Amino acid sequence: MIFISDKAVEKVKQLRAESSIGEDYFLRVGVVGGGCSGLSYKLDFDNELQPKDQLFEDKGVKLVTDLKSFLYLCDTTLDFSDGLNGKGFHFINPNASRSCGCGESFSV
């Protein structure tokens, strides 16, 4: 399963409202090669399910990932920070053995 924090839910709702994104769109979470640690997170709104997509719902937000990315994202929580150390979405991933200083890439 992929989880989402309360703060991230609030931000997703705000982004939907500001961009007029309908409820038929879900949050697509993925992992792609790249970044200083080897793998990077990808996050976007989407409304087209692919055949091997994994669909989860947490706190009323639908989260979708492809099967390959799910192997890296199992039990990960999507969070949002608006503090002094940086503003934006970040991932709390128990599968990551190390991550870069900015938190945008990781390795397993």
MARMAR-539604 format. One line per field, with one value per residue (C-alpha): residue in three letters; z, x, y; residue number from 1. Coordinates in nm, 4 decimals, always signed. Example, Ala and Ser with C-alpha at 12.3 -4.5 7.8 and 13.67 -1.06 7.14 Angstrom:
2
fiza: ALA  SER
zz: +0.7800  +0.7140
xx: +1.2300  +1.3670
yy: -0.4500  -0.1060
dose: 1  2
END
This chain:
108
fiza: MET  ILE  PHE  ILE  SER  ASP  LYS  ALA  VAL  GLU  LYS  VAL  LYS  GLN  LEU  ARG  ALA  GLU  SER  SER  ILE  GLY  GLU  ASP  TYR  PHE  LEU  ARG  VAL  GLY  VAL  VAL  GLY  GLY  GLY  CYS  SER  GLY  LEU  SER  TYR  LYS  LEU  ASP  PHE  ASP  ASN  GLU  LEU  GLN  PRO  LYS  ASP  GLN  LEU  PHE  GLU  ASP  LYS  GLY  VAL  LYS  LEU  VAL  THR  ASP  LEU  LYS  SER  PHE  LEU  TYR  LEU  CYS  ASP  THR  THR  LEU  ASP  PHE  SER  ASP  GLY  LEU  ASN  GLY  LYS  GLY  PHE  HIS  PHE  ILE  ASN  PRO  ASN  ALA  SER  ARG  SER  CYS  GLY  CYS  GLY  GLU  SER  PHE  SER  VAL
zz: +0.0000  -0.0495  +0.2140  +0.2238  +0.5225  +0.6337  +0.5219  +0.1777  +0.1481  +0.2214  -0.0427  -0.3043  -0.2440  -0.2744  -0.6011  -0.7410  -0.6611  -0.7999  -1.1242  -1.1673  -1.1650  -1.1289  -0.8885  -1.1805  -1.1662  -0.9297  -0.8050  -1.0026  -0.8060  -0.9788  -0.9680  -1.2572  -1.3054  -1.2353  -0.9636  -0.7608  -0.5748  -0.8781  -0.8534  -0.8454  -0.7519  -1.0000  -0.9004  -1.1212  -1.1704  -1.4219  -1.5258  -1.7323  -1.5642  -1.7344  -1.7360  -1.4616  -1.2427  -0.8699  -0.7215  -0.3550  -0.1627  +0.1611  +0.3364  +0.0326  -0.2146  -0.4934  -0.5464  -0.8508  -0.9376  -1.2025  -1.0896  -1.1319  -0.9225  -0.6565  -0.5840  -0.4639  -0.3072  -0.0958  +0.2456  +0.1432  +0.2722  +0.0608  +0.2845  +0.2388  +0.4191  +0.4260  +0.6866  +0.6829  +0.5550  +0.2253  +0.0849  -0.1193  -0.1371  -0.0085  +0.0365  +0.3568  +0.2041  +0.4343  +0.1337  +0.0614  +0.1898  +0.1262  -0.0176  -0.1413  +0.0640  -0.1106  -0.0630  -0.4267  -0.5143  -0.3400  -0.3775  -0.2429
xx: +0.0000  +0.1014  -0.0092  -0.0594  -0.0212  -0.2876  -0.0727  -0.0261  -0.4024  -0.4617  -0.2072  -0.3518  -0.6990  -0.5576  -0.3800  -0.6980  -0.8976  -0.6369  -0.5974  -0.9633  -0.8616  -1.1677  -1.2247  -1.1875  -0.8131  -0.5917  -0.2402  +0.0127  +0.3257  +0.6232  +0.9932  +1.2268  +1.5984  +1.8086  +1.9094  +2.2275  +2.1304  +2.0114  +1.6302  +1.3945  +1.0307  +0.7716  +0.4365  +0.1532  -0.2223  -0.3572  -0.6926  -0.5953  -0.5308  -0.2840  -0.3290  -0.0737  -0.1407  -0.1817  -0.4616  -0.4747  -0.6929  -0.5915  -0.7779  -1.0029  -0.7151  -0.6626  -0.2959  -0.1857  +0.1506  +0.2789  +0.3779  +0.7529  +0.7456  +0.5362  +0.8263  +1.0194  +0.7222  +0.5561  +0.4615  +0.5816  +0.4038  +0.3658  +0.4066  +0.4111  +0.6335  +0.5989  +0.8659  +1.1887  +1.3907  +1.2036  +0.8564  +0.7071  +0.6080  +0.8501  +0.8430  +0.8953  +1.0189  +1.1180  +1.2667  +1.5314  +1.8747  +2.0072  +1.8846  +2.0473  +2.0719  +1.7758  +1.5569  +1.4515  +1.6426  +1.7197  +1.8661  +1.7673
yy: +0.0000  +0.3624  +0.6123  +0.9898  +1.2229  +1.4702  +1.7648  +1.6104  +1.5540  +1.9236  +2.0270  +1.7891  +1.9366  +2.2885  +2.2035  +2.0463  +2.3591  +2.6007  +2.4037  +2.2987  +1.9323  +1.7098  +1.4228  +1.1795  +1.2467  +1.0510  +1.1086  +0.9042  +0.8184  +0.6635  +0.5899  +0.6675  +0.6235  +0.9312  +1.1695  +1.1658  +0.8459  +0.6494  +0.6645  +0.9619  +1.0040  +1.1216  +1.2739  +1.3994  +1.4026  +1.1502  +1.0085  +0.7050  +0.3713  +0.1395  -0.2418  -0.3167  -0.0134  -0.0589  +0.1546  +0.2553  +0.4947  +0.6620  +0.9440  +0.9866  +1.0353  +0.7823  +0.6964  +0.4970  +0.3508  +0.1159  -0.2328  -0.1741  +0.1451  -0.0256  -0.2613  +0.0470  +0.2289  -0.0412  +0.1083  +0.4558  +0.7668  +1.0785  +1.3837  +1.7598  +2.0077  +2.3835  +2.4473  +2.6419  +2.3449  +2.3376  +2.3366  +2.0574  +1.6948  +1.4358  +1.0603  +0.8654  +0.5423  +0.2539  +0.0703  +0.3348  +0.2397  +0.5907  +0.9177  +1.2338  +1.5521  +1.7166  +1.4064  +1.3856  +1.0698  +0.7435  +0.3962  +0.0559
dose: 1  2  3  4  5  6  7  8  9  10  11  12  13  14  15  16  17  18  19  20  21  22  23  24  25  26  27  28  29  30  31  32  33  34  35  36  37  38  39  40  41  42  43  44  45  46  47  48  49  50  51  52  53  54  55  56  57  58  59  60  61  62  63  64  65  66  67  68  69  70  71  72  73  74  75  76  77  78  79  80  81  82  83  84  85  86  87  88  89  90  91  92  93  94  95  96  97  98  99  100  101  102  103  104  105  106  107  108
END
